[in-house]
Amino acid sequence: MIVETRADWGLFGRRQILMSTGLAVLPFYAASANAPDAFDIRKFGAKGDGKTLDTAAIQRAIDKAAAIGGGTIFIPKGRFLSFSLQLKSHVTLYFGSGAVLVAADPKKHQGRYDAAEANPFENFQDYGHSYFHNSLLWGENLEDVAILGPGMIDGEGLTNVSPNAPWSVGIGRDLPDTPMLRARIADHTEAVKAMAGLGNKAIAIKNSRNITLRDITILRGGHFGIIITGVDNCTIDNLKIDTNRDGIDVDVVRNCRISNCSVNSPTDDAIVLKSSYALGQVRPTENVTITNCFVSGFAVGSLLDGTYKREQLKDITPHLTSGRIKLGTESTGGYRNISVSNCVFDCGNGLALESVDGAVLEDVVVSNLVMRDTTAAPIFLRLGDRRRAPKGAPMAVLRRVSISDIDCHFLDKRYCSIISGVPGGIIEDVSFNNIRQIHPGGGSAADAAIKPPEVVDGYPDPDMFGMMPAYGFYLRHARSVTMHNIDMRCLTPDARPAVVTEDVSGLRTDNVFASAAPGTPLTPVTL
């Protein structure tokens, strides 16, 4: 009887918990429109007709909530046209079903986005990383802010083009004064002036804490769909992003969780961790997890409409599509304690871990990835010597990386997995376990004789070396590398060896399988 009573009570208790949870959830959704702390933007004058500028009305609602200590801004069904909106602490934006916040076009709608703020450290990272106020939704020095709900942000009027860092054109570098350099600097100055009044990002948050982004959809997010810089305690969950540049950028953050997101970006990165100098300090990106995400490089919009179009767009760079998960390229502050797990890659680049600006990338664990139709190196580890950083930056470091349980199918025949340091910059302590790579084959004997260039200070990208002399793994300037349970197969004959090494010490292999054309070595080839 006692057991039965406890069992019945437990069942009753679970039902009560579920009922209580349901009662808690329903008022939350209703609170968007009806709760005392909710502010319906229509009551502040917003029209939502897709023609009227609703910027002032929405900002009034945000300011009113902030003035009383916080609240929920409810964005109902409709297309609400807007220029820059400034987020405030303790204020939640809730997008109802059918709600769309549309980024206005400065020319078409006769308005301007907020001016880009001054940044004395702009020299060391690209324009989009240096400025935040010139965005559709932006906030600085915030706490306890959330953007939630099943609605959408449509960045129709945002630009996805912006200048490179001044460093990239020679400004602030010890370069000889030549007519070519002066012309490049003049062109860059004009490009920066042309950005005035334009919206550069969908969501930009800087120097804040306790930020939550959940359930929303972003279409055409500008240079960045989301950029979060200098934020502690950040949750990004269950987002759908279908965009024409970067999807999610998190930069010099601490304690960040990115989960259950689908990010499509054919011309740039899907989910990328940065560690720039935008805040004027050397600070690492640390304690970050990326899990249960889907990244891809299909045509813009075809993730959201379910068509997943694969045709090549005219503006796609030579490596075909991007849409990857990456650490880099901005790497002034470094990375530590990073976990990437349970993610699917389709029709895009693979995983990239890059440290090139003088910082330390260490203690990274990657597991359970599936890749299909990979358009460049499925796994790319790059230690370089660009040093786009204040003077005195040391040689970069890349060490203690564990990569396991990776399945790659339909790779680009030109590329393999690449682990490449530079002379004097050695990648250390890397392990590969349970890796399967199915390669199309087709490499020639001439391809096998290629010695890839060093490109010591070049921009790190997985196609930077061109055709590779191996079809499985290329290892250069590395030590203490472990390869365990590796399966490398070619669907057609390939005259290149599976593994090529150069300046590698302490390579340990166990249970490595590789297919080989007649006369091709089965063991690693050393250049």
One Martini backbone bead per residue (centre of mass of N, CA, C, O) as a GRO file, in nm:
protein
  527
    1MET     BB    1   0.058   0.063  -0.020
    2ILE     BB    2   0.292   0.254  -0.005
    3VAL     BB    3   0.386   0.224  -0.291
    4GLU     BB    4   0.123   0.306  -0.429
    5THR     BB    5   0.101   0.581  -0.304
    6ARG     BB    6   0.366   0.691  -0.419
    7ALA     BB    7   0.297   0.647  -0.711
    8ASP     BB    8   0.044   0.821  -0.721
    9TRP     BB    9   0.178   1.079  -0.620
   10GLY     BB   10   0.387   1.099  -0.845
   11LEU     BB   11   0.183   1.128  -1.073
   12PHE     BB   12   0.037   1.369  -0.957
   13GLY     BB   13   0.286   1.551  -0.938
   14ARG     BB   14   0.351   1.560  -1.239
   15ARG     BB   15   0.085   1.681  -1.330
   16GLN     BB   16   0.107   1.936  -1.164
   17ILE     BB   17   0.364   2.038  -1.292
   18LEU     BB   18   0.258   2.054  -1.581
   19MET     BB   19   0.025   2.244  -1.519
   20SER     BB   20   0.200   2.468  -1.401
   21THR     BB   21   0.368   2.512  -1.652
   22GLY     BB   22   0.136   2.590  -1.836
   23LEU     BB   23   0.044   2.836  -1.663
   24ALA     BB   24   0.319   2.982  -1.698
   25VAL     BB   25   0.333   3.004  -2.010
   26LEU     BB   26   0.074   3.149  -2.096
   27PRO     BB   27   0.122   3.425  -1.955
   28PHE     BB   28   0.380   3.489  -2.107
   29TYR     BB   29   0.246   3.526  -2.381
   30ALA     BB   30   0.029   3.722  -2.280
   31ALA     BB   31   0.228   3.939  -2.167
   32SER     BB   32   0.302   4.071  -2.431
   33ALA     BB   33   0.004   4.229  -2.418
   34ASN     BB   34  -0.130   4.226  -2.092
   35ALA     BB   35   0.069   4.277  -1.895
   36PRO     BB   36   0.176   4.526  -1.688
   37ASP     BB   37   0.490   4.499  -1.818
   38ALA     BB   38   0.362   4.551  -2.100
   39PHE     BB   39   0.447   4.681  -2.443
   40ASP     BB   40   0.260   4.788  -2.697
   41ILE     BB   41   0.356   4.942  -2.986
   42ARG     BB   42   0.071   5.042  -3.079
   43LYS     BB   43   0.032   5.237  -2.823
   44PHE     BB   44   0.289   5.420  -2.956
   45GLY     BB   45   0.217   5.421  -3.296
   46ALA     BB   46   0.246   5.166  -3.439
   47LYS     BB   47   0.158   5.011  -3.757
   48GLY     BB   48   0.268   4.763  -3.944
   49ASP     BB   49   0.260   4.826  -4.289
   50GLY     BB   50   0.560   4.862  -4.433
   51LYS     BB   51   0.569   5.206  -4.462
   52THR     BB   52   0.590   5.302  -4.183
   53LEU     BB   53   0.776   5.461  -3.957
   54ASP     BB   54   0.850   5.298  -3.624
   55THR     BB   55   1.087   5.397  -3.452
   56ALA     BB   56   0.971   5.596  -3.239
   57ALA     BB   57   0.759   5.407  -3.113
   58ILE     BB   58   0.949   5.180  -3.018
   59GLN     BB   59   1.138   5.360  -2.847
   60ARG     BB   60   0.923   5.455  -2.648
   61ALA     BB   61   0.870   5.178  -2.528
   62ILE     BB   62   1.154   5.120  -2.426
   63ASP     BB   63   1.187   5.375  -2.248
   64LYS     BB   64   0.944   5.326  -2.063
   65ALA     BB   65   1.040   5.059  -1.943
   66ALA     BB   66   1.313   5.164  -1.833
   67ALA     BB   67   1.193   5.391  -1.641
   68ILE     BB   68   1.049   5.144  -1.452
   69GLY     BB   69   1.283   4.894  -1.465
   70GLY     BB   70   1.111   4.737  -1.683
   71GLY     BB   71   1.015   4.505  -1.957
   72THR     BB   72   0.780   4.423  -2.220
   73ILE     BB   73   0.807   4.417  -2.566
   74PHE     BB   74   0.544   4.412  -2.799
   75ILE     BB   75   0.543   4.241  -3.119
   76PRO     BB   76   0.324   4.217  -3.351
   77LYS     BB   77   0.159   4.166  -3.611
   78GLY     BB   78   0.375   4.268  -3.872
   79ARG     BB   79   0.544   4.544  -4.050
   80PHE     BB   80   0.824   4.701  -3.898
   81LEU     BB   81   0.965   4.997  -3.969
   82SER     BB   82   1.331   5.059  -3.923
   83PHE     BB   83   1.569   5.195  -3.752
   84SER     BB   84   1.743   5.256  -3.498
   85LEU     BB   85   1.762   5.066  -3.185
   86GLN     BB   86   1.777   5.106  -2.834
   87LEU     BB   87   1.877   4.924  -2.589
   88LYS     BB   88   1.773   4.817  -2.254
   89SER     BB   89   1.775   4.754  -1.943
   90HIS     BB   90   1.538   4.516  -1.848
   91VAL     BB   91   1.460   4.453  -2.156
   92THR     BB   92   1.212   4.297  -2.358
   93LEU     BB   93   1.183   4.143  -2.672
   94TYR     BB   94   0.867   4.044  -2.822
   95PHE     BB   95   0.792   3.819  -3.085
   96GLY     BB   96   0.534   3.754  -3.248
   97SER     BB   97   0.338   3.605  -3.451
   98GLY     BB   98   0.414   3.772  -3.753
   99ALA     BB   99   0.653   3.935  -3.666
  100VAL     BB  100   0.825   4.221  -3.830
  101LEU     BB  101   1.147   4.357  -3.843
  102VAL     BB  102   1.237   4.621  -4.060
  103ALA     BB  103   1.496   4.729  -4.239
  104ALA     BB  104   1.564   5.021  -4.348
  105ASP     BB  105   1.610   5.234  -4.629
  106PRO     BB  106   1.778   5.521  -4.669
  107LYS     BB  107   1.677   5.595  -4.957
  108LYS     BB  108   1.375   5.503  -4.958
  109HIS     BB  109   1.313   5.624  -4.637
  110GLN     BB  110   1.459   5.880  -4.545
  111GLY     BB  111   1.722   5.781  -4.362
  112ARG     BB  112   1.908   5.686  -4.054
  113TYR     BB  113   2.150   5.550  -3.892
  114ASP     BB  114   2.336   5.535  -3.651
  115ALA     BB  115   2.625   5.638  -3.558
  116ALA     BB  116   2.935   5.562  -3.548
  117GLU     BB  117   3.143   5.513  -3.311
  118ALA     BB  118   3.414   5.571  -3.154
  119ASN     BB  119   3.744   5.397  -3.224
  120PRO     BB  120   4.080   5.377  -3.130
  121PHE     BB  121   4.087   5.043  -3.230
  122GLU     BB  122   4.024   5.007  -3.551
  123ASN     BB  123   4.296   4.887  -3.675
  124PHE     BB  124   4.247   4.557  -3.568
  125GLN     BB  125   3.961   4.558  -3.719
  126ASP     BB  126   3.695   4.545  -3.872
  127TYR     BB  127   3.432   4.749  -3.905
  128GLY     BB  128   3.209   4.558  -3.781
  129HIS     BB  129   3.385   4.522  -3.504
  130SER     BB  130   3.411   4.844  -3.420
  131TYR     BB  131   3.092   4.880  -3.461
  132PHE     BB  132   2.735   4.927  -3.322
  133HIS     BB  133   2.526   5.170  -3.365
  134ASN     BB  134   2.501   5.080  -3.683
  135SER     BB  135   2.213   4.940  -3.612
  136LEU     BB  136   1.912   4.812  -3.553
  137LEU     BB  137   2.014   4.661  -3.287
  138TRP     BB  138   2.139   4.829  -2.989
  139GLY     BB  139   2.394   4.788  -2.718
  140GLU     BB  140   2.533   4.933  -2.406
  141ASN     BB  141   2.578   4.858  -2.095
  142LEU     BB  142   2.420   4.593  -2.019
  143GLU     BB  143   2.136   4.425  -1.846
  144ASP     BB  144   1.904   4.209  -1.879
  145VAL     BB  145   1.858   4.097  -2.192
  146ALA     BB  146   1.592   4.025  -2.439
  147ILE     BB  147   1.529   3.821  -2.742
  148LEU     BB  148   1.208   3.704  -2.846
  149GLY     BB  149   1.044   3.470  -3.040
  150PRO     BB  150   0.871   3.382  -3.356
  151GLY     BB  151   0.978   3.606  -3.503
  152MET     BB  152   1.123   3.871  -3.722
  153ILE     BB  153   1.429   3.974  -3.885
  154ASP     BB  154   1.456   4.211  -4.158
  155GLY     BB  155   1.753   4.317  -4.345
  156GLU     BB  156   1.684   4.473  -4.613
  157GLY     BB  157   1.843   4.772  -4.547
  158LEU     BB  158   2.109   4.641  -4.520
  159THR     BB  159   2.452   4.610  -4.519
  160ASN     BB  160   2.720   4.368  -4.636
  161VAL     BB  161   2.926   4.612  -4.663
  162SER     BB  162   3.276   4.669  -4.565
  163PRO     BB  163   3.555   4.768  -4.448
  164ASN     BB  164   3.850   4.716  -4.368
  165ALA     BB  165   4.104   4.735  -4.193
  166PRO     BB  166   4.346   4.966  -4.185
  167TRP     BB  167   4.577   4.760  -4.166
  168SER     BB  168   4.516   4.621  -4.448
  169VAL     BB  169   4.619   4.907  -4.604
  170GLY     BB  170   4.861   5.038  -4.391
  171ILE     BB  171   4.749   5.167  -4.149
  172GLY     BB  172   4.989   5.180  -3.892
  173ARG     BB  173   5.224   5.080  -4.059
  174ASP     BB  174   5.560   4.985  -4.156
  175LEU     BB  175   5.539   5.146  -4.446
  176PRO     BB  176   5.611   5.262  -4.732
  177ASP     BB  177   5.587   5.563  -4.903
  178THR     BB  178   5.352   5.522  -5.159
  179PRO     BB  179   5.134   5.563  -5.411
  180MET     BB  180   4.980   5.299  -5.352
  181LEU     BB  181   4.926   5.348  -5.051
  182ARG     BB  182   4.780   5.619  -5.079
  183ALA     BB  183   4.549   5.503  -5.252
  184ARG     BB  184   4.445   5.297  -5.045
  185ILE     BB  185   4.382   5.501  -4.823
  186ALA     BB  186   4.182   5.673  -4.984
  187ASP     BB  187   3.979   5.448  -5.042
  188HIS     BB  188   3.920   5.383  -4.747
  189THR     BB  189   3.815   5.659  -4.660
  190GLU     BB  190   3.573   5.656  -4.857
  191ALA     BB  191   3.442   5.395  -4.751
  192VAL     BB  192   3.380   5.506  -4.469
  193LYS     BB  193   3.203   5.747  -4.556
  194ALA     BB  194   2.986   5.563  -4.705
  195MET     BB  195   2.868   5.447  -4.419
  196ALA     BB  196   2.703   5.677  -4.358
  197GLY     BB  197   2.377   5.578  -4.237
  198LEU     BB  198   2.425   5.285  -4.229
  199GLY     BB  199   2.336   4.949  -4.191
  200ASN     BB  200   2.545   4.669  -4.057
  201LYS     BB  201   2.339   4.534  -3.842
  202ALA     BB  202   2.105   4.373  -3.655
  203ILE     BB  203   2.280   4.277  -3.390
  204ALA     BB  204   2.434   4.484  -3.121
  205ILE     BB  205   2.655   4.398  -2.843
  206LYS     BB  206   2.814   4.580  -2.564
  207ASN     BB  207   2.930   4.561  -2.264
  208SER     BB  208   2.777   4.301  -2.118
  209ARG     BB  209   2.506   4.122  -1.935
  210ASN     BB  210   2.277   3.900  -1.956
  211ILE     BB  211   2.207   3.750  -2.250
  212THR     BB  212   1.907   3.681  -2.458
  213LEU     BB  213   1.857   3.458  -2.742
  214ARG     BB  214   1.527   3.345  -2.865
  215ASP     BB  215   1.356   3.198  -3.155
  216ILE     BB  216   1.444   3.370  -3.369
  217THR     BB  217   1.449   3.535  -3.692
  218ILE     BB  218   1.699   3.584  -3.959
  219LEU     BB  219   1.701   3.802  -4.244
  220ARG     BB  220   1.937   3.960  -4.366
  221GLY     BB  221   2.193   4.073  -4.143
  222GLY     BB  222   2.427   4.170  -4.285
  223HIS     BB  223   2.734   4.155  -4.177
  224PHE     BB  224   2.567   4.089  -3.904
  225GLY     BB  225   2.330   3.936  -3.738
  226ILE     BB  226   2.535   3.881  -3.489
  227ILE     BB  227   2.700   4.093  -3.236
  228ILE     BB  228   2.911   4.001  -2.952
  229THR     BB  229   3.086   4.223  -2.720
  230GLY     BB  230   3.183   4.195  -2.407
  231VAL     BB  231   3.024   3.933  -2.285
  232ASP     BB  232   2.850   3.810  -2.003
  233ASN     BB  233   2.639   3.587  -2.022
  234CYS     BB  234   2.525   3.393  -2.288
  235THR     BB  235   2.221   3.322  -2.484
  236ILE     BB  236   2.186   3.109  -2.782
  237ASP     BB  237   1.857   2.996  -2.896
  238ASN     BB  238   1.673   2.877  -3.151
  239LEU     BB  239   1.782   2.984  -3.423
  240LYS     BB  240   1.712   3.148  -3.743
  241ILE     BB  241   1.959   3.192  -4.009
  242ASP     BB  242   1.939   3.388  -4.326
  243THR     BB  243   2.232   3.498  -4.492
  244ASN     BB  244   2.498   3.734  -4.646
  245ARG     BB  245   2.683   3.669  -4.398
  246ASP     BB  246   2.722   3.664  -4.096
  247GLY     BB  247   2.556   3.528  -3.833
  248ILE     BB  248   2.746   3.450  -3.567
  249ASP     BB  249   2.914   3.678  -3.340
  250VAL     BB  250   3.164   3.617  -3.089
  251ASP     BB  251   3.342   3.859  -2.874
  252VAL     BB  252   3.496   3.860  -2.600
  253VAL     BB  253   3.373   3.621  -2.427
  254ARG     BB  254   3.184   3.491  -2.131
  255ASN     BB  255   2.983   3.259  -2.103
  256CYS     BB  256   2.868   3.081  -2.371
  257ARG     BB  257   2.556   2.976  -2.543
  258ILE     BB  258   2.520   2.769  -2.837
  259SER     BB  259   2.194   2.650  -2.949
  260ASN     BB  260   1.979   2.515  -3.178
  261CYS     BB  261   2.095   2.625  -3.455
  262SER     BB  262   2.021   2.779  -3.781
  263VAL     BB  263   2.284   2.850  -4.029
  264ASN     BB  264   2.284   3.050  -4.327
  265SER     BB  265   2.601   3.113  -4.528
  266PRO     BB  266   2.747   3.141  -4.838
  267THR     BB  267   2.971   3.407  -4.790
  268ASP     BB  268   3.013   3.311  -4.486
  269ASP     BB  269   2.989   3.277  -4.162
  270ALA     BB  270   2.794   3.128  -3.926
  271ILE     BB  271   2.985   3.044  -3.671
  272VAL     BB  272   3.182   3.284  -3.475
  273LEU     BB  273   3.485   3.321  -3.305
  274LYS     BB  274   3.626   3.599  -3.135
  275SER     BB  275   3.945   3.810  -3.049
  276SER     BB  276   3.960   4.118  -3.034
  277TYR     BB  277   4.053   4.489  -3.008
  278ALA     BB  278   3.785   4.667  -2.973
  279LEU     BB  279   3.831   4.728  -2.641
  280GLY     BB  280   4.148   4.770  -2.578
  281GLN     BB  281   4.202   4.454  -2.512
  282VAL     BB  282   4.343   4.157  -2.388
  283ARG     BB  283   4.087   3.915  -2.452
  284PRO     BB  284   3.935   3.629  -2.413
  285THR     BB  285   3.765   3.359  -2.539
  286GLU     BB  286   3.547   3.191  -2.295
  287ASN     BB  287   3.343   2.954  -2.213
  288VAL     BB  288   3.233   2.783  -2.480
  289THR     BB  289   2.931   2.665  -2.645
  290ILE     BB  290   2.860   2.443  -2.927
  291THR     BB  291   2.529   2.305  -2.996
  292ASN     BB  292   2.301   2.166  -3.198
  293CYS     BB  293   2.389   2.254  -3.498
  294PHE     BB  294   2.323   2.421  -3.818
  295VAL     BB  295   2.531   2.447  -4.115
  296SER     BB  296   2.542   2.659  -4.420
  297GLY     BB  297   2.558   2.733  -4.810
  298PHE     BB  298   2.308   2.829  -4.920
  299ALA     BB  299   2.094   3.008  -5.054
  300VAL     BB  300   1.944   3.283  -4.988
  301GLY     BB  301   1.639   3.173  -4.821
  302SER     BB  302   1.648   2.840  -4.849
  303LEU     BB  303   1.603   2.768  -4.553
  304LEU     BB  304   1.323   2.903  -4.492
  305ASP     BB  305   1.174   2.770  -4.763
  306GLY     BB  306   1.303   2.464  -4.811
  307THR     BB  307   1.500   2.442  -5.084
  308TYR     BB  308   1.813   2.432  -5.080
  309LYS     BB  309   1.993   2.593  -5.270
  310ARG     BB  310   2.303   2.528  -5.483
  311GLU     BB  311   2.359   2.758  -5.640
  312GLN     BB  312   2.583   2.968  -5.765
  313LEU     BB  313   2.692   3.270  -5.678
  314LYS     BB  314   2.848   3.551  -5.799
  315ASP     BB  315   2.967   3.645  -5.493
  316ILE     BB  316   3.123   3.395  -5.458
  317THR     BB  317   3.393   3.272  -5.361
  318PRO     BB  318   3.629   3.041  -5.465
  319HIS     BB  319   3.529   2.847  -5.212
  320LEU     BB  320   3.217   2.894  -5.280
  321THR     BB  321   3.147   2.824  -4.967
  322SER     BB  322   3.074   2.849  -4.631
  323GLY     BB  323   2.905   2.796  -4.349
  324ARG     BB  324   3.069   2.784  -4.073
  325ILE     BB  325   3.286   2.690  -3.811
  326LYS     BB  326   3.474   2.941  -3.614
  327LEU     BB  327   3.810   3.038  -3.512
  328GLY     BB  328   3.816   3.348  -3.627
  329THR     BB  329   4.056   3.568  -3.714
  330GLU     BB  330   4.028   3.726  -3.482
  331SER     BB  331   4.327   3.686  -3.236
  332THR     BB  332   4.436   3.872  -2.993
  333GLY     BB  333   4.314   3.711  -2.722
  334GLY     BB  334   4.193   3.438  -2.770
  335TYR     BB  335   4.143   3.085  -2.659
  336ARG     BB  336   3.932   2.907  -2.408
  337ASN     BB  337   3.728   2.677  -2.337
  338ILE     BB  338   3.610   2.492  -2.592
  339SER     BB  339   3.290   2.366  -2.729
  340VAL     BB  340   3.212   2.130  -2.997
  341SER     BB  341   2.883   1.983  -3.071
  342ASN     BB  342   2.647   1.831  -3.247
  343CYS     BB  343   2.699   1.896  -3.568
  344VAL     BB  344   2.584   2.024  -3.892
  345PHE     BB  345   2.717   2.006  -4.226
  346ASP     BB  346   2.615   2.189  -4.534
  347CYS     BB  347   2.723   2.329  -4.801
  348GLY     BB  348   3.040   2.384  -4.696
  349ASN     BB  349   3.245   2.447  -4.477
  350GLY     BB  350   3.418   2.369  -4.206
  351LEU     BB  351   3.643   2.348  -3.962
  352ALA     BB  352   3.792   2.639  -3.781
  353LEU     BB  353   4.125   2.696  -3.636
  354GLU     BB  354   4.254   3.028  -3.548
  355SER     BB  355   4.597   3.169  -3.499
  356VAL     BB  356   4.748   3.507  -3.604
  357ASP     BB  357   4.770   3.760  -3.355
  358GLY     BB  358   4.940   3.649  -3.080
  359ALA     BB  359   4.772   3.421  -2.955
  360VAL     BB  360   4.594   3.183  -2.754
  361LEU     BB  361   4.501   2.850  -2.850
  362GLU     BB  362   4.313   2.650  -2.610
  363ASP     BB  363   4.122   2.410  -2.508
  364VAL     BB  364   3.978   2.220  -2.745
  365VAL     BB  365   3.657   2.060  -2.809
  366VAL     BB  366   3.562   1.814  -3.061
  367SER     BB  367   3.231   1.665  -3.140
  368ASN     BB  368   3.007   1.533  -3.336
  369LEU     BB  369   3.037   1.552  -3.669
  370VAL     BB  370   2.862   1.642  -3.975
  371MET     BB  371   2.969   1.620  -4.324
  372ARG     BB  372   2.852   1.778  -4.636
  373ASP     BB  373   2.962   1.917  -4.901
  374THR     BB  374   3.265   2.009  -4.887
  375THR     BB  375   3.449   2.305  -5.015
  376ALA     BB  376   3.685   2.233  -4.817
  377ALA     BB  377   3.834   2.195  -4.546
  378PRO     BB  378   3.706   2.012  -4.290
  379ILE     BB  379   3.989   2.056  -4.139
  380PHE     BB  380   4.124   2.368  -3.983
  381LEU     BB  381   4.458   2.438  -3.875
  382ARG     BB  382   4.587   2.773  -3.785
  383LEU     BB  383   4.917   2.902  -3.762
  384GLY     BB  384   5.009   3.240  -3.764
  385ASP     BB  385   5.183   3.575  -3.874
  386ARG     BB  386   5.018   3.858  -3.880
  387ARG     BB  387   4.970   4.065  -3.637
  388ARG     BB  388   4.681   4.209  -3.582
  389ALA     BB  389   4.831   4.421  -3.360
  390PRO     BB  390   4.988   4.544  -3.130
  391LYS     BB  391   5.282   4.616  -3.057
  392GLY     BB  392   5.444   4.313  -2.936
  393ALA     BB  393   5.330   4.077  -3.041
  394PRO     BB  394   5.338   3.755  -3.044
  395MET     BB  395   5.347   3.453  -3.116
  396ALA     BB  396   5.142   3.229  -3.181
  397VAL     BB  397   4.910   2.980  -3.034
  398LEU     BB  398   4.851   2.612  -3.076
  399ARG     BB  399   4.676   2.401  -2.836
  400ARG     BB  400   4.501   2.159  -2.714
  401VAL     BB  401   4.340   1.955  -2.932
  402SER     BB  402   4.019   1.786  -2.968
  403ILE     BB  403   3.916   1.544  -3.227
  404SER     BB  404   3.592   1.375  -3.263
  405ASP     BB  405   3.364   1.223  -3.437
  406ILE     BB  406   3.396   1.241  -3.772
  407ASP     BB  407   3.184   1.297  -4.068
  408CYS     BB  408   3.291   1.288  -4.417
  409HIS     BB  409   3.118   1.383  -4.723
  410PHE     BB  410   3.180   1.509  -5.010
  411LEU     BB  411   3.449   1.635  -5.109
  412ASP     BB  412   3.685   1.831  -5.218
  413LYS     BB  413   3.942   1.726  -5.425
  414ARG     BB  414   4.164   1.950  -5.338
  415TYR     BB  415   4.114   1.866  -5.035
  416CYS     BB  416   4.204   1.855  -4.691
  417SER     BB  417   4.314   1.815  -4.396
  418ILE     BB  418   4.453   2.098  -4.205
  419ILE     BB  419   4.781   2.128  -4.038
  420SER     BB  420   4.923   2.465  -4.000
  421GLY     BB  421   5.199   2.617  -3.951
  422VAL     BB  422   5.508   2.784  -3.890
  423PRO     BB  423   5.800   2.902  -3.884
  424GLY     BB  424   5.822   2.908  -3.530
  425GLY     BB  425   5.513   2.783  -3.546
  426ILE     BB  426   5.377   2.537  -3.336
  427ILE     BB  427   5.170   2.280  -3.333
  428GLU     BB  428   5.011   2.136  -3.034
  429ASP     BB  429   4.847   1.887  -2.913
  430VAL     BB  430   4.687   1.680  -3.126
  431SER     BB  431   4.370   1.507  -3.166
  432PHE     BB  432   4.253   1.214  -3.351
  433ASN     BB  433   3.919   1.058  -3.338
  434ASN     BB  434   3.712   0.912  -3.524
  435ILE     BB  435   3.767   0.944  -3.854
  436ARG     BB  436   3.569   1.020  -4.153
  437GLN     BB  437   3.681   1.025  -4.506
  438ILE     BB  438   3.514   1.092  -4.811
  439HIS     BB  439   3.670   1.088  -5.121
  440PRO     BB  440   3.666   1.142  -5.466
  441GLY     BB  441   3.925   1.202  -5.593
  442GLY     BB  442   4.163   1.264  -5.880
  443GLY     BB  443   4.445   1.279  -5.820
  444SER     BB  444   4.768   1.348  -5.916
  445ALA     BB  445   5.104   1.327  -5.942
  446ALA     BB  446   5.140   1.633  -5.953
  447ASP     BB  447   4.986   1.689  -5.691
  448ALA     BB  448   5.178   1.519  -5.504
  449ALA     BB  449   5.427   1.739  -5.565
  450ILE     BB  450   5.320   1.949  -5.397
  451LYS     BB  451   5.421   2.260  -5.230
  452PRO     BB  452   5.298   2.444  -5.011
  453PRO     BB  453   5.270   2.743  -4.915
  454GLU     BB  454   5.309   2.938  -4.635
  455VAL     BB  455   5.174   3.213  -4.577
  456VAL     BB  456   5.238   3.349  -4.296
  457ASP     BB  457   5.061   3.651  -4.324
  458GLY     BB  458   4.797   3.545  -4.409
  459TYR     BB  459   4.487   3.488  -4.467
  460PRO     BB  460   4.287   3.257  -4.309
  461ASP     BB  461   4.217   2.979  -4.526
  462PRO     BB  462   4.133   2.662  -4.659
  463ASP     BB  463   4.231   2.778  -4.968
  464MET     BB  464   4.531   2.910  -4.947
  465PHE     BB  465   4.701   2.651  -5.092
  466GLY     BB  466   4.532   2.485  -5.258
  467MET     BB  467   4.631   2.224  -5.383
  468MET     BB  468   4.683   1.912  -5.239
  469PRO     BB  469   4.914   1.634  -5.170
  470ALA     BB  470   4.659   1.534  -5.015
  471TYR     BB  471   4.345   1.366  -4.918
  472GLY     BB  472   4.344   1.369  -4.596
  473PHE     BB  473   4.634   1.477  -4.461
  474TYR     BB  474   4.799   1.789  -4.361
  475LEU     BB  475   5.122   1.823  -4.199
  476ARG     BB  476   5.261   2.129  -4.041
  477HIS     BB  477   5.424   2.240  -3.797
  478ALA     BB  478   5.429   1.985  -3.578
  479ARG     BB  479   5.342   1.836  -3.250
  480SER     BB  480   5.192   1.597  -3.103
  481VAL     BB  481   5.027   1.382  -3.294
  482THR     BB  482   4.708   1.213  -3.298
  483MET     BB  483   4.600   0.901  -3.471
  484HIS     BB  484   4.272   0.750  -3.425
  485ASN     BB  485   4.065   0.600  -3.604
  486ILE     BB  486   4.121   0.627  -3.932
  487ASP     BB  487   3.913   0.699  -4.230
  488MET     BB  488   4.037   0.683  -4.575
  489ARG     BB  489   3.854   0.746  -4.880
  490CYS     BB  490   3.815   0.666  -5.229
  491LEU     BB  491   3.600   0.665  -5.508
  492THR     BB  492   3.855   0.732  -5.671
  493PRO     BB  493   4.142   0.749  -5.794
  494ASP     BB  494   4.452   0.853  -5.614
  495ALA     BB  495   4.790   0.973  -5.631
  496ARG     BB  496   4.769   1.053  -5.351
  497PRO     BB  497   4.831   1.056  -5.043
  498ALA     BB  498   4.678   1.058  -4.740
  499VAL     BB  499   4.958   1.145  -4.593
  500VAL     BB  500   5.127   1.457  -4.514
  501THR     BB  501   5.453   1.568  -4.403
  502GLU     BB  502   5.602   1.867  -4.228
  503ASP     BB  503   5.759   1.927  -3.964
  504VAL     BB  504   5.714   1.652  -3.779
  505SER     BB  505   5.662   1.557  -3.435
  506GLY     BB  506   5.516   1.302  -3.268
  507LEU     BB  507   5.373   1.090  -3.447
  508ARG     BB  508   5.065   0.910  -3.378
  509THR     BB  509   4.949   0.586  -3.484
  510ASP     BB  510   4.611   0.419  -3.497
  511ASN     BB  511   4.410   0.266  -3.691
  512VAL     BB  512   4.483   0.335  -4.003
  513PHE     BB  513   4.287   0.399  -4.295
  514ALA     BB  514   4.379   0.363  -4.655
  515SER     BB  515   4.340   0.439  -4.967
  516ALA     BB  516   4.508   0.328  -5.282
  517ALA     BB  517   4.682   0.364  -5.543
  518PRO     BB  518   4.888   0.241  -5.748
  519GLY     BB  519   5.200   0.330  -5.598
  520THR     BB  520   5.086   0.438  -5.334
  521PRO     BB  521   5.139   0.528  -5.033
  522LEU     BB  522   5.027   0.418  -4.706
  523THR     BB  523   5.217   0.596  -4.570
  524PRO     BB  524   5.345   0.859  -4.458
  525VAL     BB  525   5.456   1.154  -4.618
  526THR     BB  526   5.767   1.324  -4.642
  527LEU     BB  527   5.893   1.650  -4.733
   0.00000   0.00000   0.00000
